[in-house]
């Protein structure tokens, strides 16, 4: 029996090779530039000296009589009283003289006796342990505070980004091919 000759076809597929390396990023960001300026607070204190006030005018008046005007006023303060007492005494003497017929109302007895002079007021002030007035004045301390401040200036630097590409290599690992193998021909015929 005879066989039908057949043509053989062999095919080989192509294969592509890819060699790829990933790219690399390099990111660097410099530190921010920072400028700080501070204004200090100020403190001002005004402390006033205490004040001691001593008023010894009443003690001076008790010792020396004090100023002329005050001494004169004290000295003659009871002149009105002395004057009224003098008038009253003269009236009494006059009344006694009208009763001259009574024993003891003679002119010698009414006007002849030595009479004490009226006492004029004291020229000095009253003596006392409280004649010196002492006052101690303390004023409040003045404190003034002026607040300080801080100025901050920030300059942000942009990031520096570098990219290095990776490699990409495409190559043929196996080329495609087709092979035709003819049938064997019987040459004997």
Buried (B, 14 or more C-beta within 10 A) or exposed (E): EEEEEEEEEEEEEEEEEEEEEEEEEEEEEEEEEEEEEEEEEEEEEEEEEEEEEEEEBBBBBBEEBBEEEBBEEBBEEBEEEBEEEEEEEEEEEEEBEEEEEEEEBEEEEBEEEEEEEEEEBBBBBEEEEEBEEEEEEEEEEEEEEEEEEEEEEEEEEEEEEEEEEEEEEEEEEEEEEEEEEEEEEEEEE
